Amino acid sequence: MTLYGHFRSRAELIDAALTDSLERGDSVLSVVPLDGPPAEAFARLVETSWALISDARGLVIAAQKELPFERVRELHVKAEERVRRVLERGQREGAFRTDVPLRWLLTTTHVIMNAAADDVVAGHVDGNDAARLINAVLQPAVAAPRQSPTRRANR
């Protein structure tokens, strides 16, 4: 009852809680080093982001039920921007694939991380192992395809 004295609705309360959670997450992510090889920067970002996603999973589920899709996406724009920058740099440097749109790499990252959170909640995956499993799937998914020696020689 006290909380509803400060918020007009459950949706407003959830919006405020998610905003606060994402701001705290941004503070944590802001110190993750994103320099060096893109694959290593991406792995560090995934590992740190995983911990944040895992901690806030219940809040995100509530937000998805109570808030319009556009609002949930809007709140995640800043967090997604960090991943976007690492993926773009990896594409420019030839470390990450360019044969699919950047948006697809972002979507794949989002889906895998959130599916891992669902599996942890369901008891299918140990939360302590999730970051390793996520990176085991995402690293090859975003990596630039290797050319065979024959294909390189024919160019």
Secondary structure, 3 states (H helix, E strand, C coil): CHHHHHCCCHHHHHHHHHHHHHHHHHHHHCCCCCCCCHHHHHHHHHHHHHHHHHHHHHHHHHHHHHCCHHHHHHHHHHHHHHHHHHHHHHHHCCCECCCCCHHHHHHHHHHHHHHHHHHHHHCCCCCCCHHHHHHHHHHHHHECCCCCHHHHHCC
